[in-house]
Amino acid sequence: MKKFLNNWNFGKHFILCVMTSFLLVMLTDRLNEPSSMSIIGGAEGPTDIYIAGGIYSPAVSMGVMIAALALYVPVKSLLKRACE
């Protein structure tokens, strides 16, 4: 295990991020769910916007992947210190 962590490089990190993103999409696939948005307002009161439905899971998984790629350098330095 230490040899694997010592040889941690960008390729391994990228593959881990892609696998995590793919798993998130597969586990939270909700593309066919109905959703709706309504705007209710009048001349005498504030306007309200209601959104019914879920979060768009591919956008969430891409955000997680981008965050994981941004954490590549801190994770690599942490693993290097842990193996020493």
C-alpha positions, 0 to 999 in steps of 0.5 A, a space after each residue: 500500500 505504501 508503494 502505491 501511495 508513494 507513486 501517486 500521480 495525476 493519472 491515478 488522481 484523475 482516474 479516481 475522480 472520473 470513477 467517483 463522478 461516474 458512480 455519483 451519476 449512476 447512483 443519483 440518475 434522476 434525468 427523467 423525473 418531472 420538475 416544474 417552476 412557477 412564478 406567483 406574484 401580484 401588484 400588491 405583494 412580493 413575487 415568489 418563485 417555486 421550484 419543484 423537482 430535484 438537483 441535476 445530478 450530472 452538474 453535482 458530479 462534475 462539481 465534485 470532480 472539479 473539486 477533487 482535481 483542485 485538491 490534487 496537490 494538497 492530497 499528494 503532499 498529505 500522502 507523501 507526509 503520511 508515508 514518510 
